[in-house]
Amino acid sequence: KAFFRFLNDPTRFTFPSNDPTVCGDHVMSYGAETTVLKQFIDYDNLASDHLPLYVDVKYKPIKRSKK
């Protein structure tokens, strides 16, 4: 948590897919200014033991000084 920023809502559960009770999937950012445009979980997809988590992100990379 000291270096990464969570971009999804950890109160939205993704595991197990048939009756989600845990947020087992995350989208994180490191080293960029980010804005979350939208996010959702596909509750209709049962192809895995996790539900698909989608996060649309707009980001601006941090400019690093050249040494």
C-alpha positions as CSV (number, residue, x, y, z in Angstrom):
1,K,0.0,0.0,0.0
2,A,3.0,2.3,0.5
3,F,3.9,2.2,-3.2
4,F,0.8,1.1,-5.1
5,R,-2.7,2.7,-5.3
6,F,-5.7,0.5,-5.7
7,L,-7.9,1.7,-8.6
8,N,-10.8,-0.7,-8.0
9,D,-13.3,-0.7,-5.2
10,P,-12.2,-3.4,-2.7
11,T,-15.8,-3.7,-1.3
12,R,-17.0,-5.1,-4.6
13,F,-16.4,-8.9,-4.4
14,T,-15.1,-11.1,-7.3
15,F,-14.5,-14.5,-5.7
16,P,-15.9,-17.1,-5.8
17,S,-17.8,-16.4,-9.0
18,N,-20.9,-18.3,-8.0
19,D,-21.3,-16.4,-4.7
20,P,-18.7,-13.7,-4.3
21,T,-17.7,-12.9,-0.7
22,V,-14.0,-11.7,-1.2
23,C,-12.4,-9.1,-3.3
24,G,-9.7,-11.3,-4.8
25,D,-8.8,-9.2,-7.8
26,H,-7.3,-5.8,-8.0
27,V,-6.2,-3.2,-10.5
28,M,-3.3,-1.1,-9.1
29,S,-1.2,1.9,-10.2
30,Y,2.4,2.7,-9.5
31,G,4.3,5.8,-10.7
32,A,1.5,7.5,-12.6
33,E,-1.2,10.1,-12.0
34,T,-4.4,8.1,-12.6
35,T,-8.1,8.8,-12.9
36,V,-10.6,6.0,-12.8
37,L,-13.2,6.6,-15.5
38,K,-15.4,3.7,-14.7
39,Q,-15.3,0.2,-13.2
40,F,-17.6,-2.8,-13.2
41,I,-17.7,-6.5,-12.4
42,D,-19.3,-8.9,-14.9
43,Y,-21.7,-10.9,-12.8
44,D,-23.1,-12.8,-15.8
45,N,-19.8,-14.4,-16.7
46,L,-19.2,-17.8,-14.9
47,A,-16.3,-19.0,-17.1
48,S,-13.8,-18.9,-14.2
49,D,-13.8,-19.1,-10.4
50,H,-13.3,-15.3,-10.4
51,L,-15.6,-12.7,-11.8
52,P,-14.1,-10.4,-14.5
53,L,-13.2,-7.0,-13.1
54,Y,-12.9,-4.1,-15.5
55,V,-11.4,-0.7,-14.8
56,D,-11.1,2.1,-17.4
57,V,-8.2,4.3,-16.4
58,K,-6.8,7.6,-17.7
59,Y,-3.2,8.0,-16.8
60,K,-0.5,10.5,-17.1
61,P,3.0,9.1,-16.6
62,I,5.3,10.8,-14.1
63,K,8.1,12.7,-15.8
64,R,11.5,11.4,-14.4
65,S,14.6,13.5,-14.6
66,K,17.4,12.1,-16.7
67,K,20.7,11.5,-14.8
